[in-house]
Amino acid sequence: MLIELDNKLFKAVSYHHNKTGRGGAVIKLKLKNIQNGATTEEIFRPGDKFKRVVLDTRKMQFLYHDGDHYHFMDVDNFEQIILDKDIIEEGLPYLKEEMTISIQLHNEKPIGCDLPITVELKVARTDPGLRGNTVSGATKAATLETGYEVQVPLFINEGDVLKIDTRTGEYLERA
């Protein structure tokens, strides 16, 4: 959820509802400033009001990147935009060419992205699983095609396509 306080955009990172014995209930919000990335904590009472921000979301296809600039194309009107690394930083470990994601815009300015819940990525490098290593829950490191490293079961080999949860960054299953 995005809110506007003091003419600045903030993303609610976490919240905690607190009800003390004598006093009224309060909500503690941990907020991240969209412009500079700084985090702050604010306390709101039940009567406090703030402006909720309306976002425009567009489906865009990732084309390529050069340095810290990432090039996307709107799938509806084929317009291309360039995003800085800090706008899509949370999605970088899972981003591969031709992938379609949702870009959030506020007043026609990109401010963030929404990734699919799961992505399918190919294993680029991993050590072979050794016979006899069958302890329950044993894992090994695997580097995926995007450079992201994840812990996987011993039976995973190079070239396998894996389903990865983008919320936690964990291996789910083979695709």
C-alpha positions in Angstrom: 0.0 0.0 0.0 1.3 3.5 -0.9 0.4 6.6 1.1 1.3 10.3 0.8 2.6 12.1 3.9 4.1 15.6 3.7 3.9 15.5 -0.1 6.2 12.4 -0.2 5.3 8.9 -1.3 5.8 6.1 1.2 5.3 2.3 0.8 4.0 0.5 3.9 6.6 -2.2 4.6 5.2 -3.6 7.8 2.6 -2.7 10.5 1.8 -3.5 14.1 -1.6 -2.9 15.7 -1.1 -2.1 19.4 -3.8 -1.8 22.0 -2.7 -0.8 25.5 -4.8 -1.2 28.6 -5.7 2.4 29.3 -5.0 4.2 26.1 -6.5 3.9 22.7 -5.3 1.6 19.9 -2.4 2.8 17.7 -0.9 1.4 14.5 2.8 1.5 14.0 3.8 1.6 10.4 7.3 1.0 9.0 7.4 3.2 5.9 9.9 3.3 3.0 10.3 6.5 1.1 9.8 5.8 -2.6 12.1 8.7 -3.7 15.2 8.0 -1.6 14.7 4.5 -0.1 15.0 5.7 3.5 12.8 3.9 6.1 11.0 5.5 9.0 8.4 4.5 11.6 5.2 6.4 12.1 2.5 6.0 14.7 -1.2 6.5 13.6 -4.2 6.8 15.8 -7.7 5.7 14.7 -8.8 9.3 13.8 -5.6 10.1 11.7 -6.1 10.5 8.0 -3.7 10.4 5.2 -4.0 10.4 1.4 -4.0 7.0 -0.3 -2.1 7.0 -3.6 -3.7 5.7 -6.8 -1.3 3.8 -9.1 -1.4 3.0 -12.7 -0.1 -0.5 -13.5 1.1 -1.5 -16.9 2.2 -4.9 -18.3 5.7 -4.5 -19.7 8.2 -6.9 -21.2 11.8 -6.9 -20.2 14.1 -6.4 -23.3 17.6 -6.0 -22.1 19.9 -4.0 -19.7 23.0 -1.9 -20.1 24.7 -1.2 -16.9 22.2 0.2 -14.4 19.5 0.9 -17.0 16.8 -1.7 -17.8 14.8 -1.4 -21.0 11.1 -2.4 -21.0 8.4 -2.4 -23.7 4.7 -1.8 -23.0 2.9 -4.9 -24.3 -0.2 -2.8 -25.3 1.2 0.1 -27.2 4.9 -1.0 -27.8 6.4 2.1 -26.2 9.8 1.6 -24.7 10.9 3.0 -21.3 14.2 2.9 -19.4 14.1 2.2 -15.7 17.0 2.7 -13.2 18.2 -0.3 -11.2 16.9 1.1 -7.9 13.2 1.0 -9.2 13.3 -2.7 -9.9 16.0 -3.8 -7.5 13.8 -6.3 -5.6 13.1 -8.2 -8.9 16.6 -8.3 -10.3 17.5 -11.8 -9.2 14.5 -13.2 -11.1 14.4 -11.0 -14.2 15.2 -12.5 -17.5 14.8 -11.3 -21.1 11.3 -11.5 -22.6 9.7 -11.8 -19.1 6.5 -9.8 -18.6 6.1 -8.0 -15.3 3.8 -5.2 -14.0 5.4 -1.7 -13.6 3.7 0.7 -11.2 3.4 4.3 -12.3 2.5 7.4 -10.3 1.8 10.5 -12.4 3.3 8.7 -15.4 6.6 8.1 -13.5 7.7 4.5 -12.7 8.0 3.9 -9.0 8.1 0.1 -8.7 7.4 -3.4 -10.1 5.3 -6.4 -9.3 6.7 -9.8 -10.2 4.8 -13.0 -10.8 4.6 -15.1 -7.6 6.7 -17.8 -9.3 9.2 -17.8 -12.1 10.9 -20.6 -14.0 14.7 -20.3 -14.3 17.3 -22.7 -15.7 20.1 -24.0 -13.6 23.4 -22.6 -15.0 25.8 -24.2 -12.6 25.7 -26.6 -9.7 27.8 -29.4 -8.2 26.7 -32.9 -9.0 24.8 -34.8 -6.3 26.9 -37.6 -4.9 25.6 -41.1 -4.6 25.1 -41.9 -0.9 24.2 -38.3 0.0 20.6 -39.2 0.8 20.2 -37.6 4.2 16.7 -36.2 4.4 16.6 -32.5 3.5 20.1 -32.3 2.2 20.7 -29.3 -0.2 23.4 -27.8 -2.4 23.9 -24.4 -4.0 22.8 -23.8 -7.6 23.4 -20.7 -9.7 20.5 -19.9 -12.0 20.6 -18.3 -15.4 20.1 -14.8 -13.9 23.1 -15.2 -11.5 20.8 -15.8 -8.5 22.1 -18.5 -6.1 19.5 -20.8 -4.4 19.6 -23.9 -2.2 18.2 -26.9 -4.1 17.9 -30.7 -3.4 20.8 -33.0 -4.3 19.0 -34.5 -7.4 18.9 -31.1 -9.3 21.4 -31.0 -12.2 22.7 -28.3 -14.6 20.1 -27.5 -17.3 17.1 -28.3 -15.1 14.4 -25.7 -15.1 13.2 -24.8 -11.6 10.2 -23.0 -10.2 11.3 -20.2 -7.7 9.1 -18.3 -5.3 9.8 -14.6 -5.9 8.4 -13.6 -2.4 10.9 -15.7 -0.5 13.5 -16.6 -3.1 13.3 -20.3 -2.4 13.2 -23.3 -4.6 9.7 -24.8 -5.0 9.9 -27.6 -7.5 11.2 -28.6 -10.9 9.2 -27.2 -13.8 
